[in-house]
Amino acid sequence: MSTLNYRVGIRAMKRVLGIVGMNPEVPVSEWDHTEEDRYGTGKVRDVTKFYETFGIDVVNKKTEHHLCSFVSQGQLHRDFMPLLRKDGMGVDYSKVTYKFKDPNKRI
């Protein structure tokens, strides 16, 4: 890989991680915000709340394991259906108090 391609890749990764809020350790001045309103996550939902809900730790770059069991067994559907937004555009995360924790994690 050429040095130019490597630098472009690093720049692109900072941009995408910045847009989705997954690199809080990188100052916002260090990544490209061009068309962020167009390609970003929007203003309706807070990505921080989403990450907390589904056990994603963006600071330590870790996730809770076994989220698939929560989803595949239908529990997510049952728990979140009552929380759908009135406009039908997804979950109203302001009503979500749930925080996924690995059910198989040993304490």
N, C-alpha and C positions, 0 to 999 in steps of 0.2 A: 504494500500500500504506500502510495506517495505521501510525502509530508503534507502537501496541499489537501489531499483527500482526508487525511487524518484530522487536520485542523477544521475542515468543513464538517466532518462528522462530530467532532467535539462541540462545535458551535451549534449544530442542529440538535444534539442531545440536550444541551443546556436550554435551548429554546423550548423543546417539547416538554421537558421536565418542569421548566418554569411555568409554562402555560397551564399545566395540570396540577401545579402546586406540589410537586414531589421532590423539589430540591431547595428546601428552606435555608440551607446553609450557603447557597449561592446568592449574592446580592442581586436584586432585580435589575440593577444597572449593567450587569454583566451578560445579559442575554437579549436577543432581538425581539422586540415587541410588535414588529410589523404585522398588521392585520390580526392582532390578537383578539379584537372584538369579533371578527369574522370567524376565526378558527378556534377560539377559546372555549371555555367550559360554560360561558353564559353567566348571567347574573341571578338566575332564579334559585339555584341550589349552591350551597357552600361546599366546596370539595373537601374541606377539613371535616365537616360533619359526616360526609360519605365515608371518608377514610376511617374515622373513629368508629362508625357503625359497623364496618366490615373488617375491623381488626388490622388495618394497614398503618404501620408506624413509619411515616415518611422521614422522620429525623434519624432513627436507627436503622432504616432500610430493612424492616422485618415485617412479616405478616403472621397472623394467627393461622395455624394449620387446620385442615379439615373443614373449610368453608363449604366444600362440595356436599358434605353430609347435610348441612343446614338447607342447602338449596335443593338437592336431589330428592329429599324426602318430603318436600312440599311445605316445610315449616316457614320458609321465607314468604311464600305465597300467602299462607294463612295469616301470618303476622302482619304483613304489609298491605294486603288488600284494603283493609279499612283506612289506610293512611294515604290512599291515592288522592291526588289533587283534584279539585272540582272541575278543572279544565281538561282532565284526562291526560295531562302531560307528565305522568310519572308520579313518584312518591313525594309527598310533602314532608321533607326531612325535618322541618321544624316541629313535627309531631312525633318524630322517632326518638325513643329513649333507649332502644335496644343497642347493645354493643356486643358484637360477636366475640366469643372466647372459645378457644379450641376445647371441645368437649372431651378430648382424649389427653389433655395436658395434665401431667402429674404436678401436683403442688409440692 
